[in-house]
Amino acid sequence: PPLFIVNPHSESGKTGKRWPDMLSQIQSRFGKVAVALTEGPGHATTLTREALQKGATHVVSVGGDGTLNEVLNGWLEADQPLNPEAELGLIMRGTGGDFRKSLGLENDLHAYLDTLAEAPSRPVDVGKVTLTQADGSPIQRYFLNISSF
């Protein structure tokens, strides 16, 4: 089943409050799905990496641009996808929705579910930035549509 990685704190906590109803609608459309709720910064990256290493083929980010960024950073290692056959989906629940706007997606759960169920997958460009952390060590981060610091 697809894995939905959910940031319950996205959209100022509204995602967590609305998640039971959202899950009901998702299950009525897709049947049984796997769900993992994030517990803090960086957790979506860990959850994604673990799922892909175990062979997940469909991962859906449910949260804002930050959650999507974390999922993306769990998706790639050494500039390569952990599972080249896997597909990344999204249900944007943040306050900005920059990536959603870049794709021209309507910010509506039913529209997201229609897209997940019916739209063909398509490749997107991924950028990479290498930074120096406060402790002097380098770190690499991947991004989809915008990078800022």
N, C-alpha and C positions, 0 to 999 in steps of 0.2 A: 504493500500500500504506500501511497505517497506520505512523506513526512512533512508535517507543518511545524515549523519552528516559530514559536509565538513569543513576542515580547509583550507581556501583559502591561508593562509600564508605558508603552507607546501611546501616542495621542493623549498625553497627560493622564494616563491610567484608564482611559475609556476602553481600550482594547481588552484589558482584564475583566472589566465589568460586563462587556458585551460578548466575551468569548463563548460562554455557553450557548447563546443564541446563534452566534456565527458557526460554531461547531455543528450544531443541529442542521443548519442549512448546507454546510459542506458535506456532511454525511448523507443527507438526503440526495445530494447530487452525485457523490463519488463512492458511497458506501463506507466501509471501514477505512479509516485513515489512522496513521500514527501521529501523535502530538508530543512535542517537547516544549515546555515553557522555559524561557530563559530566566536565570536567577541573578544576573548582574552583568556588568561590562565584560565583553569577551566571551561570554558563555555561548552565544550563537555560533561563534567561530569553532569552538570545541565541539558543540553538538553536530555541526555540519561535517566537520572532519571525521568524527567517529562514524557518522551515518554513511558517508561515502566510502570509507575504508571497509565497512561491512557490506558494501554493495548496493546501497540505495541508488535508485535511478530517477526518483522525482522528489525534489526538496522544494518546499514553498516557504518563502520568507513572509511572515505576518508581522508587520511592524513598520517603522519609519525607514528613512534613508539610512540611518545608523545601523539598524538591524540588518538591512540588505547588505550594507558594507561588511558587517561582521560575517554574514553568511558567505559572501564572496571570498573573504579572506580565509575561510575554512575550506573553500572549494579548490583553491589552487595551492600548489607547492612547487617551488623551483620553476615557476612560470608555466606549469602544466596542470590541467585538471586532475584531481585525484581519481575521478571516474569519468573518462571521456564520453561515456554513453549516457551520463546523467543529465537531467534537464532541471533548470532553476526556474521556479515560478514565483509570483509575488502577489500578495494582497497588501496594498499599502495602507497603513493605519497611522501614519505620522502626521505631524502638523504642517510639514512643508510639501512633501511628495515630489521632489525635483525629478527623480528618475521616472515616476509615473507620467509626469508632464512631458518629459523628453520623449516618451514612447507614445504619447497621445492617448493614454488610457483614461477612461471615465472612472472617477473615484466612487464606485458603487460595488458592493459585495457581489450582487448578481452579475454585473459586468465582468468582474474578476473571475468568477466561477465559469462564466461562458467562455472567456478567453482561455482559462486553464483546460477546459474540456474540449474546445473546438479549434482553437487557433494553432496553426503549425508553429513549431519552435523556430527560432531564428537566432543566428549568431549576433553577438554584440561585441563591440570593442571593449577591452579592459586596459586601463592604464596602471602603471606601477610607479611608485615614488620610493626613493630610499632616503631616509632621514637619520639624523643623529639624535639620539635620546639625551635627556638631561644628564644621564650618567656617562655619556660619551660613546655608548655602544650604538652600532647601526641597527636600523629596523627597516623592513620593507613592508609596504602596504599596497594593496591593489584597490582600484576604484573604478566605478562605472561611468558616471557622467560628470562628476565634479570632485575636485580635491581642494580642501582648504585647511588652513591651520592658523 
